[in-house]
Amino acid sequence: MSTSSCIGISTMKPCCGIVIGYKSSSLFGFSVPKLNNPVIHNNLSKSLSKSAHHRRFHCHSVNNRSRIIGNKSVVNLNRRAFNVSDSSWGQSKVFTSHVDMDHIRGVLVIPKVSSDIRNHSISVESHINEKGFENIYIQGGLNVNPLMIQKIETGNDVVKEEHKSSRIEINGTNVNIDYLKGLNETASKVEREVSEIEKEAWKFLQGAIVNYCGNPVGTVAANDPADKQPLNYDQVFIRDFVPSALAFLLNGDAEIVKNFLLYTLQLQSWEKTVDCYSPGQGLMPASFKVRTAPLDGSDGAFEEVLDPDFGESAIGRVAPVDSGLWWIILLRAYGRITSDYALQERIDVQTGIRLILNLCLSDGFDMFPTLLVTDGSCMIDRRMGIHGHPLEIQALFYAALRCAREMLIVNDGTKNLVAAVNNRLSALSFHIREYYWVDMKKINEIYRYKTEEYSTDAVNKFNIYPDQIPSWLVDWIPEEGGYLIGNLQPAHMDFRFFTLGNLWAIISSLGTIKQNEGILNLIESKWDDLVAHMPLKICYPALEYEEWHIITGSDPKNTPWSYHNGGSWPTLLWQFTLACVKMGRPELAQRAVDLAEKRLSLDQWPEYYDTRSGRFIGKQSRLFQTWTIAGFLTSKKLLENPEKASLLFWDEDYDLLETCVCALSKTSRKKCSRIASRSQNRA
């Protein structure tokens, strides 16, 4: 179709499909680019000249065919980008200036940030000579059967395909195609056969896909046909979709992930209000649902509406702090796996990143670099005593900052933000490594702490009372290994082991190399407690007796060794696998995957398991839980392709260790042990 429309970001109320706001000067500070196609340009100019500043888009379904209609603009559903039009303007770089991004991305402020990987394409393209084979594509590496050689017209001469000859000449050199075919056959022989359980899992994952206006935009949280009261499990959750997205990406399907990133980006700008109060800009929704409603004045037609939940409908009305962090992490993963870096360079995407960072980095009363959040603001979305500075949020925050550091385009408008990201990364890594880490040696130090120290040189900086050390920990902590505690506040240390935060500390290199190894050593040593019959415990140990009554408020869903209170969650498997692959321990991940594979299909892919050893399906567990299915498939893919796994984790960045905000202070009151920490990390 030859008509077009331009989509930007505006403040929208969830009472209609999608409302697009634009003026002659955009929200992002740029004008709509001039189009080469005069028809498109004239149509767009007429649209811009209208007095109304908002356009409402509907997804109509007539005769089982969906299309998006807005005034006179009809959007071709085959296009993936939001800036929809015909000709080359449909490219994702429509709003970007013609600037060499590789020369400005990160390097002006941050040395060694820009990765060389963006300079390499997925396909192999080599210009051989001008009159012979202009392009040779080896599609899919050596697993392609047969090898495809593409001949291209050069001038008036056409090189015809030769099927009979087994040799070709490239720049005077004979190349034996049969040799490549032999390699292909060998690779095919060693290729792992997909099990019946994996085939079943892929079938269920495909069945969980949600479409909006004819485009796949995510997966529902659970797709149990026997569930008569799905509550919000029929919605697309940002955190839940991440393992689904990785499974699709690792399987070569990037469209659904790209659509998800762009549609959720639009939802970021919706108006969010709870009891007449609106949170700051940049908040991402916890979930969204595609709803249908009859279209006024049209017989037999309906409109599809995206209905987001920013926490105003959630139990407890808690804003999802982790949603924006997961979104940034997934955006980086998309670029790393597909090499489609144009998406993250779009102005609307760059703006979305900045809004999330501004929300997280805003000044407050806190004295620590960690994020201060309420209970229930992450995967543990019910009252579990994690308010304050929970490890899960800090680890995801650190990972998101490292992602943003790679993706932000540095210019005059972002250099201060990039500097703030650098400072926060440095301070946060030091804080977590220094104060959250516990092993046998550290616990013994805490046991001998002096209290009520009023001094800048205090050892017990947070005034932790030794009696806080729980009795279970004394006998539980192994001689070799340790972990990062669940929370730290003045006069309070939460010594529970939270799996997600510790795994992401490994993946993002928030912990030192020695600490990361220690975490895996502890998991292996305490396998019967943290894995047992089903990987992995969301936290250990469970809150019981009076502690359960006081901390959870007698929550009937979080009874001891159930749900978030010590339940076993198979979705943690893919994050455990990624951490193990990074640390060179794939056999540990394989052990957990084999354990899960024996039960998940038979148990109909539950959301979580109950009891101390994870033997029972959770009493309120949804079946056919999508992130259980996707976590299993992603783990399989990561073990099968460890080189892909390396695209998803971070190695230690020693430049961060050289930077410390303490060095900016001219006073001698600030004393920093970063040098000791750096020495420990390199040991």
PyMOL commands that set and color helices and strands:
alter all, ss='L'
color gray80, all
select helices_A, chain A and resi 38-49+87-90+101-103+116-119+141-143+177-190+196-207+238-250+255-267+321-338+342-345+347-360+391-407+415-435+440-447+466-468+471-476+499-507+513-525+527-530+545-552+570-582+586-597+626-640+642-645+654-658+661-664+674-682
alter helices_A, ss='H'
color red, helices_A
select strands_A, chain A and resi 18-21+54-62+65-70+73-75+167-170+173-176+209-212+215-219+236-237+287-294+302-309+437-439+482-489+492-498+539-540+609-610+616-617
alter strands_A, ss='S'
color yellow, strands_A
deselect
rebuild
show_as cartoon
